[in-house]
């Protein structure tokens, strides 16, 4: 039986993720997933593509003990930690701030910049001028209508969910000299499919009580070459993935998903896939 074996939330785009046992799915995906990001002086988003040191920023939900979740009660504080700087605590859902327009992959969205203190904290830590911005509930960003019309996304690159299987990572690691952890690929959902890249053949799936549609394979970028523990960049895994997961000059690893409905999912939930009639992924 295929199960959900990993559930990961990324409150701040480009920072480390948080591993969860159970979490709420809302209209944009996992609640609070990539609702925060950094922008430069022109309002353009910043990520590990240009600032690999962002990998050293560790978000927590709630107080210093980690994620606070009692029953269905969600936390109210975002705590940010990084080496050699004092922790920063800010409201997880700020109600006020400077109103800005941010740009992410050609989309322009209304955001709030609620904390000059946070702006200074990141500017000093990353050694580059930046502002921390939040996507409020009333600001809408649509997924690509060519692939997923009628769906929303937060500040993720394109879609609410990224799914990867443990078998796919095992196949990659079989080809590498130094195996890599799952966090290199920053998935939201990790499943224990039996066959490598079995997820390429899925058209839809049900996790717990929620339905998901597989939109398109995920083209991977230089972020995968950043060691999430050190913030240092290398050549792998893109060099090896290009030898067997290349299509039209892009390297694919994992699947982008959209969903229907709202509710809770948790590690251990059954995953019931529906298989596409044609193989949608690159050559294996």
DRENNUVEX-887205 format. One record per atom (N, C-alpha, C, CB): x, y, z. Coordinates in steps of 0.05 Angstrom, whole numbers, plus 5000, padded with zeros to 4 digits. Each point is the difference from the previous one (the first is absolute). Last residue first. Glycine has a CB too. Layout:
BEGIN
REC     px     py     pz
REC      X      Y      Z
...
# end
This chain:
BEGIN
REC     px     py     pz
REC   5264   5152   4623
REC   5010   4991   5026
REC   5028   4990   4998
REC   4953   4989   5014
REC   4989   5089   4929
REC   5012   4973   4998
REC   5013   4992   5027
REC   5008   5007   4951
REC   4917   5064   5062
REC   5022   4998   4981
REC   5010   4971   4999
REC   5013   5047   5010
REC   4883   4968   5015
REC   5026   5010   5010
REC   5021   4997   4979
REC   4987   4988   5045
REC   4918   4984   4952
REC   5003   5029   4998
REC   5027   5010   5007
REC   4952   5003   5010
REC   4991   4905   4949
REC   5022   5007   5018
REC   5007   5030   4996
REC   5018   4952   4999
REC   4882   5007   4985
REC   5026   5003   4987
REC   5020   5009   5020
REC   4979   5010   4956
REC   4935   4972   5074
REC   5000   4982   4977
REC   5027   5001   4986
REC   4951   5005   4995
REC   5040   5016   5112
REC   4994   5012   4974
REC   5002   4979   4978
REC   5018   5044   5017
REC   4955   4936   5087
REC   5022   4999   4981
REC   4991   5013   4974
REC   5018   4958   5022
REC   4957   5054   5087
REC   4987   4993   4975
REC   5021   5003   4978
REC   4954   5014   5016
REC   5057   4969   5098
REC   5004   5014   4974
REC   4982   4989   4978
REC   5047   5008   5014
REC   4958   5000   5099
REC   4988   4983   4979
REC   5002   5015   4974
REC   4968   4980   5033
REC   5073   5017   5073
REC   5002   5015   4975
REC   4989   4981   4978
REC   5040   5028   5016
REC   4951   4982   5100
REC   5003   4984   4976
REC   5000   5018   4976
REC   4976   4962   5022
REC   5060   5070   5076
REC   4976   4998   4983
REC   5005   4983   4976
REC   4986   5045   5015
REC   5082   4979   5048
REC   4987   4975   5005
REC   4974   4997   4984
REC   5020   5000   5045
REC   5013   5096   4982
REC   5018   4978   4994
REC   4987   4974   5008
REC   5040   5030   5007
REC   4893   5049   4971
REC   5021   4993   5020
REC   5017   4977   4990
REC   4970   5015   5036
REC   4948   5070   4941
REC   5014   4975   4992
REC   5022   4995   5020
REC   4990   5008   4951
REC   4911   5054   5042
REC   5025   4993   5013
REC   5012   4975   4986
REC   4985   5020   5044
REC   4949   5058   4909
REC   4999   4980   5021
REC   5028   4994   5010
REC   4958   4981   4981
REC   4981   5061   4927
REC   5016   5007   5023
REC   4998   4979   5021
REC   4994   5049   4991
REC   4990   4959   4893
REC   4990   4999   5027
REC   5020   5008   5021
REC   4972   4964   4984
REC   5067   5004   4924
REC   4973   5008   5004
REC   4992   4997   5029
REC   4988   4987   4952
REC   5112   5027   4990
REC   4982   4985   5017
REC   4972   5011   4998
REC   5038   4989   5031
REC   5067   5003   4914
REC   4980   5018   5011
REC   4979   4982   5014
REC   5007   5035   4963
REC   5105   4951   5007
REC   4972   4992   5005
REC   4983   5024   5006
REC   5016   4955   5016
REC   5087   5007   4938
REC   4984   5022   5011
REC   4971   4992   5002
REC   5033   5034   4981
REC   5060   4901   5021
REC   4976   5009   4986
REC   4986   5023   5015
REC   4994   4953   4982
REC   5113   4996   5005
REC   4977   5006   5016
REC   4977   5010   4984
REC   5030   5010   5038
REC   5057   5001   4918
REC   5002   4982   5023
REC   4977   5008   5019
REC   5051   4995   4996
REC   5004   5030   4901
REC   4975   4997   5015
REC   5003   4980   5023
REC   4974   5011   4958
REC   5084   5060   4968
REC   5002   4976   5018
REC   4975   4999   5017
REC   5051   5002   5000
REC   4971   5042   4897
REC   4994   5005   5028
REC   5001   4973   5015
REC   4971   5039   4988
REC   5042   4971   4915
REC   5019   5018   5013
REC   4994   5007   5029
REC   5007   5018   4956
REC   4940   4920   4990
REC   5000   5027   4988
REC   5017   5020   5015
REC   4954   4990   4983
REC   5042   4930   5072
REC   4981   5001   4978
REC   5000   5029   4989
REC   4972   4962   5019
REC   5080   4963   5057
REC   5002   5024   4983
REC   4979   4998   4978
REC   5049   5005   5010
REC   4987   4935   5064
REC   4974   5013   5005
REC   4998   5026   4984
REC   4998   4980   5046
REC   5081   4961   4956
REC   4977   4981   4997
REC   4973   5013   5005
REC   5031   4964   5014
REC   5057   5081   4988
REC   5007   4977   4984
REC   4976   4981   4996
REC   5046   5004   5018
REC   4952   5077   5036
REC   5000   5006   4971
REC   5006   4976   4983
REC   5014   5047   5011
REC   4992   4951   5085
REC   4972   4999   4990
REC   4999   5005   4970
REC   4984   5015   5045
REC   5099   4995   4999
REC   4992   4972   4997
REC   4972   4997   4989
REC   5031   4988   5037
REC   5002   5099   4980
REC   5018   4987   4980
REC   4992   4971   4996
REC   5037   5030   5014
REC   4918   5023   5052
REC   4992   5006   4972
REC   5017   4985   4980
REC   4984   5045   5015
REC   5017   4956   5087
REC   4995   4977   4984
REC   4994   5005   4970
REC   4982   4980   5041
REC   5097   5059   4996
REC   4980   4980   5001
REC   4975   5010   5015
REC   5036   4964   4998
REC   5043   5089   4992
REC   4991   4993   4972
REC   4978   4979   5000
REC   5045   5010   4984
REC   4973   5064   5098
REC   5017   4982   4985
REC   4989   4995   4972
REC   5013   4978   5043
REC   4980   5095   5051
REC   4990   4990   4975
REC   5021   4981   4987
REC   4973   5042   4994
REC   4999   4991   5114
REC   5020   5000   4978
REC   4989   4986   4975
REC   5037   4999   5035
REC   4921   5012   5056
REC   4997   5023   4982
REC   5020   5001   4977
REC   4981   5024   5038
REC   5003   4909   5038
REC   5023   5019   5000
REC   4995   5025   4984
REC   5029   4961   5006
REC   4905   4968   5004
REC   5012   5002   5027
REC   5022   5021   5001
REC   4989   4952   5007
REC   4964   5023   4913
REC   4981   5014   5017
REC   5011   5002   5029
REC   4963   4984   4972
REC   5084   5013   4928
REC   5000   4984   5025
REC   4983   5015   5020
REC   5045   4979   4991
REC   4947   5033   4902
REC   5007   5013   5025
REC   4997   4981   5023
REC   4986   5045   4981
REC   4989   4940   4925
REC   5029   4996   5004
REC   5010   5013   5026
REC   5005   4999   4951
REC   4904   5006   5016
REC   5005   4973   5008
REC   5030   4995   5005
REC   4960   4986   4974
REC   5008   5098   4992
REC   4995   4997   5029
REC   5006   4972   5009
REC   4964   5035   4997
REC   5039   4993   4910
REC   5024   5000   5015
REC   4996   4998   5030
REC   5020   5027   4965
REC   4902   4934   4974
REC   5018   5022   4996
REC   5024   4998   5019
REC   4961   5029   4986
REC   4952   4907   4963
REC   5017   5007   5023
REC   5021   5021   4993
REC   4992   4954   5018
REC   4903   5013   4951
REC   5026   5006   4989
REC   5018   5011   5022
REC   4981   5009   4954
REC   4928   4927   5052
REC   5014   5023   5010
REC   5028   5002   4988
REC   4974   4997   5043
REC   4929   4959   4916
REC   5026   4995   5013
REC   5014   5025   5009
REC   5004   4958   4973
REC   4889   5044   5022
REC   5023   4998   4981
REC   5025   4992   5016
REC   4979   5035   4969
REC   4927   4960   5066
REC   4999   5021   4979
REC   5022   4996   4980
REC   4981   5031   5033
REC   4957   4908   5038
REC   5028   5003   4992
REC   5000   5018   4976
REC   5013   4954   5018
REC   4912   5043   5063
REC   5005   4995   4972
REC   5030   5005   4994
REC   4952   5014   4988
REC   4983   4958   5105
REC   5021   5015   4987
REC   5001   4993   4970
REC   5027   5002   5044
REC   4905   4989   5053
REC   5007   4992   4973
REC   5020   5020   4988
REC   4954   4979   4995
REC   5019   4985   5112
REC   5002   5021   4980
REC   5009   4990   4973
REC   5010   5032   5037
REC   4981   4921   5053
REC   4974   5007   4989
REC   5000   5022   4979
REC   4982   4987   5043
REC   5102   4953   4973
REC   4981   5003   5021
REC   4973   5005   4988
REC   5035   5018   5032
REC   5018   4993   4895
REC   5016   4997   5024
REC   4981   5005   5023
REC   5044   5014   4977
REC   4953   4962   4911
REC   4985   5007   5024
REC   5018   4994   5024
REC   4955   4990   4978
REC   5060   5032   4909
REC   5004   4984   5023
REC   4983   5010   5023
REC   5047   4989   4986
REC   4981   5016   4897
REC   4986   5010   5023
REC   5006   4982   5024
REC   4963   5019   4971
REC   5081   4968   4948
REC   4984   5022   4990
REC   4985   5014   5024
REC   4995   4977   4955
REC   5100   4958   5033
REC   4975   5006   5013
REC   4987   5024   4988
REC   5018   4981   5042
REC   5069   4980   4935
REC   4978   4988   4986
REC   4973   5007   5013
REC   5030   4963   4987
REC   5056   5065   5048
REC   4998   5010   4973
REC   4975   4991   4986
REC   5049   5002   4998
REC   4979   4965   5088
REC   4983   5024   5001
REC   4997   5013   4973
REC   5014   5007   5047
REC   5047   4921   4970
REC   4972   4990   4996
REC   4981   5024   4999
REC   5011   4957   5023
REC   5088   5038   4990
REC   4986   5018   4982
REC   4972   4989   4992
REC   5044   5015   4983
REC   5011   4912   5063
REC   5011   5026   4995
REC   4983   5015   4979
REC   5046   4984   5012
REC   4907   4940   5048
REC   5017   5003   4976
REC   5011   5028   4997
REC   4974   4964   4978
REC   4969   5014   5097
REC   5019   4978   4998
REC   5020   5004   4977
REC   4965   4970   5018
REC   4986   5108   5047
REC   4995   4983   4976
REC   5022   4980   4996
REC   4975   5038   4979
REC   5001   5029   5097
REC   5017   4977   4998
REC   4993   4981   4977
REC   5007   5004   5049
REC   4986   5110   4970
REC   4985   4975   5001
REC   5020   4977   4996
REC   4958   5023   4982
REC   5034   5090   5044
REC   5018   4978   4994
REC   4984   4974   5003
REC   5042   5026   5015
REC   4941   5089   4974
REC   4989   4973   5005
REC   5020   4979   4991
REC   4954   5018   4994
REC   5069   5074   5000
REC   4980   5001   5021
REC   4991   4972   5009
REC   4985   5045   4982
REC   5116   4980   4976
REC   4972   4991   4995
REC   4982   5008   5023
REC   5017   4962   4972
REC   5084   5056   5002
REC   4980   5017   5012
REC   4971   4992   4993
REC   5034   5036   4999
REC   5061   4930   4981
REC   4980   5004   4980
REC   4975   5015   5010
REC   5017   4958   4979
REC   5061   5017   5075
REC   5011   5013   4976
REC   4979   5008   4980
REC   5042   4974   5007
REC   4941   4972   5073
REC   4996   5029   5002
REC   5013   5016   4977
REC   4998   4994   5049
REC   5008   4908   4964
REC   4976   5010   4987
REC   4998   5030   5000
REC   4977   4957   5013
REC   5121   5001   4992
REC   4975   4998   5015
REC   4977   5011   4985
REC   5026   5003   5042
REC   5066   4950   4915
REC   4988   5025   5009
REC   4975   4995   5016
REC   5019   5023   4959
REC   5081   4920   5014
REC   4970   5002   5001
REC   4990   5026   5011
REC   4999   4951   5006
REC   5093   5027   4941
REC   4992   5008   5027
REC   4970   5003   5000
REC   5044   5024   5008
REC   4992   4943   4914
REC   5021   4991   5018
REC   4992   5007   5029
REC   5035   5007   4964
REC   4889   4973   4960
REC   5018   5020   5011
REC   5022   4988   5017
REC   4962   5032   5000
REC   4963   4920   4960
REC   5018   5010   4978
REC   5020   5020   5010
REC   4963   4992   4968
REC   4969   4971   5088
REC   5014   4976   4990
REC   5021   5009   4979
REC   4960   4971   5009
REC   4979   5092   5026
REC   5023   4995   5018
REC   5016   4976   4991
REC   4974   5021   5037
REC   4946   4999   4916
REC   5020   5021   4995
REC   5025   4994   5017
REC   4964   5034   4990
REC   4963   4910   5024
REC   5012   4995   4974
REC   5021   5021   4993
REC   4957   4980   4985
REC   4994   5031   5095
REC   5018   4977   5002
REC   5013   4994   4973
REC   4972   4982   5037
REC   4962   5084   4966
REC   5025   5010   5012
REC   5019   4977   5003
REC   4975   5035   5025
REC   4941   4943   4943
REC   5014   5017   4980
REC   5026   5010   5011
REC   4956   5013   4981
REC   4987   4938   5076
REC   5012   4983   4980
REC   5015   5016   4979
REC   4964   4966   5007
REC   4984   5077   5059
REC   5025   4990   5012
REC   5015   4983   4980
REC   4980   5002   5046
REC   4953   5075   4918
REC   5000   4974   5013
REC   5027   4992   5010
REC   4962   4986   4971
REC   4981   5112   5011
REC   5022   4983   4992
REC   4999   4974   5015
REC   5029   5041   4990
REC   4913   5060   4986
REC   5000   4973   5011
REC   5024   4985   4989
REC   4950   5000   5003
REC   5006   5106   5014
REC   5021   4985   4986
REC   5002   4972   5013
REC   5025   5042   4987
REC   4896   5044   5009
REC   5013   4977   5012
REC   5022   4989   4981
REC   4958   4989   5025
REC   4989   5092   4956
REC   4998   4998   5029
REC   5016   4977   5012
REC   4955   5019   4995
REC   5078   5036   4916
REC   4977   4983   5007
REC   4999   4995   5030
REC   5002   4978   4954
REC   5066   5079   5001
REC   4978   4999   4981
REC   4975   4986   5009
REC   5034   5000   4967
REC   5047   5031   5087
REC   5006   5007   4972
REC   4976   4999   4982
REC   5046   4982   5008
REC   4932   5040   5092
REC   5016   4979   4988
REC   5005   5007   4970
REC   4980   4965   5032
REC   4965   5085   5032
REC   5025   5011   4989
REC   5019   4977   4991
REC   4994   5041   5028
REC   4903   4938   4978
REC   5012   5022   5015
REC   5024   5011   4986
REC   4983   4979   5042
REC   4930   4978   4908
REC   5025   4992   5012
REC   5009   5024   5016
REC   5012   4968   4963
REC   4892   4989   4982
REC   5016   5021   5012
REC   5026   4988   5011
REC   4959   5027   5011
REC   4964   4946   4905
REC   5012   4994   5026
REC   5018   5024   5009
REC   4999   4951   4989
REC   4951   5039   4925
REC   4981   5000   5022
REC   5012   4994   5027
REC   4967   4987   4968
REC   5082   4976   4944
REC   4982   5022   5002
REC   4982   4998   5025
REC   5001   5004   4950
REC   5090   4952   5015
REC   4983   4996   5024
REC   4981   5024   5003
REC   5035   4972   5022
REC   5027   5018   4902
REC   5002   4974   5013
REC   4980   4995   5022
REC   5048   5002   4989
REC   4956   5079   4960
REC   5005   4980   4980
REC   5000   4972   5011
REC   5026   5033   4975
REC   4967   5047   5079
REC   4974   4990   4989
REC   5004   4980   4978
REC   4980   5043   5012
REC   5082   4978   5076
REC   5001   5003   4971
REC   4975   4989   4988
REC   5050   4997   5001
REC   4938   5036   5098
REC   5018   4982   4987
REC   4999   5004   4970
REC   4995   4966   5037
REC   4980   5115   5031
REC   4990   4976   4987
REC   5023   4983   4989
REC   4959   5025   4987
REC   5023   5050   5096
REC   5019   4993   4979
REC   4991   4974   4988
REC   5038   5024   5023
REC   4923   5062   5048
REC   4997   4975   4985
REC   5022   4996   4979
REC   4950   5002   5008
REC   5022   5052   5091
REC   5017   5002   4976
REC   5000   4973   4986
REC   5029   5037   5021
REC   4929   4978   5065
REC   4984   5013   4979
REC   5016   5005   4974
REC   4973   5020   5036
REC   5065   4940   5045
REC   4979   4983   4990
REC   4985   5012   4976
REC   4995   4982   5046
REC   5108   5047   4969
REC   4976   4999   5016
REC   4978   4984   4987
REC   5012   5044   5019
REC   5099   4955   4978
REC   4977   4999   4982
REC   4974   4998   5016
REC   5028   4979   4964
REC   5074   5065   5060
REC   4980   4980   5007
REC   4977   5002   4980
REC   5012   5001   5049
REC   5102   5029   4963
REC   4973   5007   4993
REC   4982   4975   5005
REC   5015   5035   4966
REC   5089   5015   5053
REC   4984   4976   5005
REC   4970   5007   4996
REC   5035   4982   5034
REC   5060   5062   4922
REC   4977   5003   5018
REC   4985   4974   5002
REC   4997   5049   4987
REC   5111   4989   4986
REC   4976   4985   4994
REC   4978   5007   5020
REC   5028   4963   4981
REC   5086   5051   4988
REC   4976   5014   5007
REC   4975   4984   4992
REC   5024   5043   4995
REC   5069   4910   5034
REC   4988   5012   4976
REC   4974   5013   5008
REC   5021   4965   4970
REC   5034   4975   5085
REC   5018   5020   4990
REC   4991   5010   4973
REC   5038   4978   5024
REC   4922   4958   5042
REC   5005   4993   4972
REC   5019   5019   4986
REC   4955   4980   4998
REC   5019   5035   5093
REC   5008   4972   4999
REC   5008   4992   4971
REC   4969   4990   5038
REC   4998   5098   4979
REC   5026   4996   5013
REC   5009   4971   4997
REC   4989   5036   5033
REC   4927   4988   4933
REC   5020   5015   4986
REC   5028   4995   5011
REC   4966   5035   4989
REC   4958   4929   5055
REC   5008   4985   4976
REC   5021   5015   4984
REC   4954   4981   4999
REC   5013   5062   5078
REC   5011   4973   5009
REC   5009   4985   4975
REC   4969   4999   5040
REC   4985   5082   4947
REC   5027   5005   5009
REC   5014   4973   5007
REC   4988   5046   5016
REC   4920   4952   4963
REC   5016   5008   4976
REC   5029   5003   5007
REC   4959   5023   4982
REC   4982   4961   5089
REC   5005   4976   4984
REC   5016   5007   4975
REC   4958   4979   5018
REC   5014   5093   5034
REC   5019   4984   5015
REC   5008   4975   4985
REC   4981   5018   5044
REC   4950   5037   4923
REC   5026   5010   4994
REC   5022   4985   5015
REC   4980   5045   4992
REC   4919   4921   4982
REC   5020   5002   5022
REC   5027   5011   4990
REC   4978   4962   5022
REC   4938   5015   4925
REC   4990   5008   5027
REC   5022   5007   5020
REC   4962   4972   4991
REC   5007   5021   4902
REC   5027   5000   5012
REC   4996   5010   5029
REC   5025   5008   4955
REC   4905   4945   4966
REC   5005   5018   5023
REC   5029   4996   5009
REC   4952   4998   5014
REC   4996   4986   4884
REC   5011   4989   5024
REC   5002   5021   5022
REC   5026   4966   4973
REC   4932   5008   4920
REC   5000   5018   5022
REC   5009   4986   5025
REC   4964   5026   4979
REC   5066   4947   4918
REC   4980   4995   5021
REC   5003   5021   5022
REC   5001   4951   4990
REC   5029   5014   4903
REC   5001   5023   5018
REC   4978   4997   5020
REC   5020   5030   4964
REC   5039   4900   4965
REC   4975   5008   5014
REC   5006   5024   5018
REC   4983   4952   4998
REC   5088   5006   4953
REC   4983   5015   4983
REC   4973   5008   5011
REC   5022   4977   4964
REC   5044   4974   5088
REC   4997   4986   4974
REC   4979   5014   4982
REC   5013   4957   5023
REC   4986   5092   5060
REC   5011   4973   5002
REC   4993   4985   4974
REC   4995   5000   5051
REC   5003   5105   5003
REC   5000   4985   4975
REC   5013   4973   5004
REC   5002   5042   4974
REC   4941   5039   5089
REC   5024   4983   4996
REC   4997   4985   4973
REC   5006   4995   5050
REC   4955   5098   5004
REC   4994   4981   4978
REC   5026   4984   4996
REC   4965   5030   4978
REC   4995   5022   5115
REC   5019   4999   4978
REC   4988   4982   4978
REC   5040   5009   5030
REC   4938   5044   5072
REC   4988   4986   4977
REC   5019   5003   4976
REC   4953   5007   5018
REC   5067   4994   5092
REC   5001   5015   4976
REC   4990   4983   4977
REC   5040   5026   5017
REC   4918   4949   5075
REC   5027   5003   4990
REC   5000   5017   4975
REC   5013   4955   5018
REC   4916   4980   5053
REC   5008   5026   4990
REC   5029   4999   4991
REC   4967   5023   5030
REC   4990   4900   5006
REC   4977   5014   4989
REC   5007   5026   4987
REC   4972   4978   5035
REC   5083   4922   4981
REC   4998   5028   5007
REC   4976   5013   4987
REC   5049   5002   5005
REC   4981   4898   5021
REC   4981   5012   4982
REC   4997   5030   5006
REC   4976   4956   4994
REC   5087   4995   5055
REC   4998   4982   4977
REC   4982   5011   4978
REC   5009   4961   5031
REC   5049   5099   5040
REC   4974   4987   4997
REC   4999   4983   4975
REC   4978   5038   5025
REC   5117   4973   5019
REC   4981   5018   4988
REC   4973   4986   4999
REC   5036   5022   4972
REC   5074   4970   5068
REC   4972   4991   5003
REC   4982   5021   4988
REC   5011   4975   5042
REC   5100   4991   4957
REC   4981   5021   4993
REC   4972   4988   5002
REC   5033   5023   4969
REC   5074   4954   5074
REC   4975   4992   4986
REC   4981   5024   4996
REC   5005   4954   5021
REC   5102   5062   4982
REC   4978   4994   5018
REC   4975   4992   4985
REC   5019   5033   5033
REC   5079   4945   4927
REC   4982   5023   5004
REC   4978   4993   5019
REC   5010   5016   4953
REC   5059   4922   5015
REC   5014   5024   5010
REC   4983   5025   5000
REC   5041   4979   4983
REC   4918   4942   4960
REC   5026   4999   5015
REC   5009   5028   5007
REC   5012   4958   4977
REC   4883   5026   5014
REC   5023   4998   4982
REC   5025   5001   5016
REC   4974   5021   4962
REC   4907   4977   5044
REC   5026   4996   5012
REC   5021   4997   4979
REC   4979   4979   5040
REC   4911   5054   4979
REC   5021   4996   4981
REC   5027   4999   5014
REC   4973   5023   4964
REC   4912   4968   5055
REC   5027   5004   5012
REC   5021   4993   4979
REC   4982   4990   5047
REC   4907   5035   4959
REC   5021   4989   4983
REC   5027   5008   5013
REC   4971   5003   4957
REC   4922   4986   5082
REC   5026   5013   4999
REC   5018   4986   4981
REC   4994   5015   5047
REC   4916   4957   4979
REC   4997   5028   4992
REC   5026   5014   4996
REC   4958   5000   5025
REC   4996   4891   4968
REC   5017   5019   5014
REC   4996   5028   4989
REC   5033   4964   5008
REC   4886   4961   4991
REC   5025   5007   4986
REC   5016   5021   5015
REC   4977   4989   4957
REC   4947   4930   5069
REC   5008   5028   5004
REC   5027   5006   4987
REC   4974   5001   5043
REC   4972   4915   4967
REC   5000   5013   4974
REC   5007   5030   5002
REC   4965   4968   4985
REC   5071   4965   5087
REC   4975   4995   4986
REC   5002   5012   4972
REC   4974   4998   5044
REC   5099   5039   4997
REC   4984   4986   5020
REC   4972   4996   4987
REC   5025   5021   5040
REC   5079   5011   4934
REC   4975   4992   4987
REC   4986   4983   5020
REC   5019   5002   4954
REC   5079   5055   5028
REC   4979   4998   5020
REC   4974   4994   4985
REC   5023   5033   5031
REC   5088   4956   4947
REC   4973   5003   4990
REC   4980   4997   5023
REC   5013   4984   4955
REC   5081   5039   5081
REC   4993   4989   4974
REC   4971   5005   4993
REC   5035   4965   5006
REC   5019   5066   5071
REC   4998   4971   5001
REC   4993   4987   4974
REC   4988   5004   5048
REC   5016   5093   4971
REC   5026   4987   4994
REC   4999   4970   5001
REC   5021   5040   5018
REC   4886   5007   4960
REC   5023   5009   5016
REC   5025   4984   4994
REC   4968   5013   5036
REC   4959   4995   4886
REC   4996   5000   5029
REC   5026   5009   5014
REC   4965   4964   4996
REC   5052   4996   4915
REC   4973   5010   5005
REC   4995   4998   5030
REC   4984   4985   4954
REC   5110   5027   4984
REC   4985   4983   5018
REC   4973   5013   5003
REC   5041   4985   5025
REC   5052   5018   4903
REC   4975   5010   5011
REC   4988   4980   5020
REC   4992   5025   4958
REC   5111   4999   5003
REC   4982   4978   5009
REC   4975   5012   5012
REC   5040   4971   5010
REC   5050   5052   4921
REC   4978   5012   5016
REC   4980   4978   5006
REC   5007   5046   4978
REC   5069   4940   4966
REC   5007   4999   5028
REC   4979   5012   5018
REC   5047   5003   4986
REC   4950   4996   4917
REC   4996   4973   5010
REC   5006   4998   5030
REC   5011   4982   4955
REC   5006   5097   4992
REC   4973   4998   5011
REC   4994   4972   5012
REC   4986   5034   4966
REC   5094   4989   4985
REC   5001   5002   5029
REC   4973   5000   5013
REC   5042   5026   4995
REC   4973   4976   4909
REC   4999   4974   5012
REC   5002   5000   5031
REC   5021   4983   4958
REC   4950   5085   4963
REC   5009   5003   5028
REC   4999   4973   5014
REC   4983   5047   5002
REC   4992   4963   4907
REC   5020   5021   5001
REC   5012   5003   5028
REC   4976   5023   4963
REC   4962   4908   5020
REC   5013   5001   4974
REC   5022   5021   5001
REC   4957   4986   4977
REC   4981   4999   5096
REC   5027   4988   5001
REC   5014   4999   4973
REC   4983   4972   5037
REC   4947   5106   4974
REC   4999   4972   5008
REC   5028   4989   5002
REC   4955   4994   4979
REC   4975   5102   5005
REC   5027   4989   5004
REC   4997   4971   5010
REC   5019   5046   5010
REC   4914   5031   4931
REC   5005   4980   5021
REC   5029   4991   5000
REC   4953   4985   4995
REC   5013   5114   4977
REC   5003   4974   4988
REC   5009   4980   5020
REC   5011   5021   4956
REC   4977   5077   5055
REC   4977   4983   5006
REC   5001   4973   4987
REC   4974   5041   5004
REC   5093   5031   4996
REC   4980   5003   4979
REC   4975   4983   5005
REC   5037   5010   4968
REC   5039   4988   5091
REC   4991   5028   4999
REC   4979   5005   4979
REC   5044   5013   5017
REC   4961   4886   5014
REC   5021   5020   4998
REC   4988   5029   4999
REC   5030   4966   4977
REC   4927   4945   5076
REC   5001   5014   4974
REC   5023   5020   5000
REC   4950   4994   4993
REC   5009   4910   5062
REC   5017   5023   4999
REC   4999   5012   4973
REC   5030   4981   5036
REC   4890   4959   5017
REC   5024   4999   4983
REC   5016   5026   5003
REC   4976   4969   4967
REC   4930   4967   5072
REC   5020   5020   5004
REC   5022   4997   4979
REC   4990   5002   5050
REC   4939   4938   4954
REC   4985   5025   5002
REC   5019   5024   5004
REC   4961   4975   5019
REC   5052   4922   4970
REC   5010   5022   4983
REC   4982   5024   4999
REC   5023   4965   4973
REC   4930   4964   5079
REC   5023   4993   4983
REC   5007   5023   4981
REC   4986   4951   5003
REC   4940   5043   5065
REC   5025   5016   5005
REC   5023   4993   4982
REC   4985   5003   5047
REC   4939   4926   4952
REC   4997   5026   5014
REC   5027   5012   5007
REC   4955   4984   5017
REC   5034   4951   4899
REC   5005   4998   5029
REC   4997   5027   5013
REC   5030   4960   4993
REC   4924   5049   4921
REC   5018   4978   5005
REC   5002   4996   5030
REC   5025   5008   4957
REC   4917   5058   5003
REC   5026   5003   4986
REC   5019   4976   5003
REC   4995   5049   5008
REC   4917   4957   5034
REC   4995   5004   4971
REC   5026   5002   4985
REC   4957   5022   5010
REC   5054   4924   5078
REC   4980   5021   4994
REC   4999   5005   4970
REC   5007   5021   5046
REC   5029   4900   5032
REC   5000   5009   4972
REC   4978   5020   4996
REC   5019   4956   4984
REC   5039   5008   5108
REC   4975   5008   4987
REC   5006   5008   4971
REC   4981   5015   5044
REC   5073   4910   5021
REC   4998   5028   4994
REC   4975   5005   4983
REC   5050   5006   5002
REC   5023   4919   5056
REC   4972   5005   4992
REC   4997   5030   4995
REC   4983   4960   5027
REC   5102   5003   4993
REC   4986   4975   5001
REC   4971   5003   4989
REC   5027   4987   5040
REC   5068   5071   4934
REC   4975   4998   5016
REC   4989   4972   5000
REC   4991   5048   4990
REC   5103   5019   4987
REC   4988   4974   4997
REC   4977   4997   5020
REC   5043   4980   4985
REC   5005   5108   4965
REC   4991   4989   5026
REC   4987   4973   4994
REC   4994   5046   5021
REC   5084   5016   4920
REC   4973   4991   5004
REC   4996   4990   5029
REC   4997   4988   4952
REC   5073   5092   5008
REC   4997   4971   5006
REC   4970   4994   5004
REC   5046   4998   5020
REC   4970   5086   4919
REC   5012   4991   5025
REC   4995   4970   5004
REC   4993   5046   5020
REC   4973   5001   4903
REC   5029   4999   5000
REC   5013   4991   5025
REC   4997   5035   4967
REC   4906   5005   5038
REC   5011   4991   4975
REC   5031   5001   5001
REC   4958   5016   4975
REC   4979   4972   5111
REC   5015   5021   4986
REC   5013   4989   4975
REC   5009   5023   5044
REC   4936   4918   5007
REC   4987   5026   5004
REC   5013   5023   4985
REC   4986   4984   5045
REC   5008   4910   4941
REC   5020   5020   4996
REC   4988   5028   5004
REC   5026   4969   4968
REC   4956   4917   5055
REC   4989   5027   4997
REC   5023   5019   4998
REC   4959   4988   5026
REC   5018   4898   4964
REC   5019   5022   5004
REC   4988   5027   4993
REC   5038   4968   4991
REC   4951   4917   5026
REC   4983   5024   4996
REC   5016   5024   5009
REC   4957   4973   5009
REC   5051   4911   4968
REC   5013   5025   5007
REC   4981   5023   4993
REC   5045   4981   4992
REC   4931   4928   4995
REC   5021   4995   5020
REC   5014   5026   5008
REC   5005   4954   4982
REC   4900   5001   4970
REC   5014   5025   5003
REC   5020   4996   5023
REC   4960   5028   4984
REC   5010   4886   4958
REC   4992   5018   5021
REC   5015   5027   4998
REC   4991   4960   5030
REC   4979   4938   4916
REC   5015   5026   4999
REC   4989   5018   5022
REC   5008   4995   4950
REC   4994   4894   5047
REC   4983   5024   5000
REC   5017   5025   5000
REC   4964   4975   5024
# end
